[in-house]
Amino acid sequence: MQYLLIISHDARFASSEALVADILAWIDRMQARGIRRHGAPLRPPSEAVTVRVREGRLQITPGPFSDSREQMCAYELLDCASQEEALAAVAEHPMARVATIEVRPVWAELANR
């Protein structure tokens, strides 16, 4: 089953060379295990655009969809045999120590259409 990791942090977060090195090492380990499918950091929320269509009218709003203390900063897509395997992999992710990682199963029945 596939799991989307939604990685978020608040304004107090500060990256470091050591953290980036740890993340790259995590990526290498997950790829070696054959469970990492894709992932990438995201540009800042200030560059986001939110699109909605309500009652047939297009609404385009600058900024992220949510005005939250924490903003999405990266994502990863894992393909794991179980939720337990996914959670164990996420627990190893360096961002779990300094940020928040939401683990959400991909709705497989709708993903392959």
Secondary structure in CASP SS format (residue, H / E / C, confidence):
PFRMAT SS
TARGET T0000
AUTHOR 0000-0000-0000
METHOD secondary structure of the structure
MODEL  1
M C 1.00
Q E 1.00
Y E 1.00
L E 1.00
L E 1.00
I E 1.00
I E 1.00
S E 1.00
H E 1.00
D C 1.00
A C 1.00
R C 1.00
F C 1.00
A C 1.00
S C 1.00
S C 1.00
E H 1.00
A H 1.00
L H 1.00
V H 1.00
A H 1.00
D H 1.00
I H 1.00
L H 1.00
A H 1.00
W H 1.00
I H 1.00
D H 1.00
R H 1.00
M H 1.00
Q H 1.00
A H 1.00
R H 1.00
G C 1.00
I C 1.00
R E 1.00
R E 1.00
H E 1.00
G E 1.00
A E 1.00
P E 1.00
L C 1.00
R C 1.00
P C 1.00
P H 1.00
S H 1.00
E H 1.00
A C 1.00
V E 1.00
T E 1.00
V E 1.00
R E 1.00
V E 1.00
R E 1.00
E C 1.00
G C 1.00
R E 1.00
L E 1.00
Q E 1.00
I E 1.00
T E 1.00
P E 1.00
G C 1.00
P C 1.00
F C 1.00
S C 1.00
D C 1.00
S C 1.00
R C 1.00
E C 1.00
Q E 1.00
M E 1.00
C E 1.00
A E 1.00
Y E 1.00
E E 1.00
L E 1.00
L E 1.00
D E 1.00
C C 1.00
A C 1.00
S C 1.00
Q H 1.00
E H 1.00
E H 1.00
A H 1.00
L H 1.00
A H 1.00
A H 1.00
V H 1.00
A H 1.00
E H 1.00
H C 1.00
P C 1.00
M H 1.00
A H 1.00
R H 1.00
V H 1.00
A C 1.00
T E 1.00
I E 1.00
E E 1.00
V E 1.00
R E 1.00
P E 1.00
V C 1.00
W C 1.00
A H 1.00
E H 1.00
L H 1.00
A H 1.00
N C 1.00
R C 1.00
END
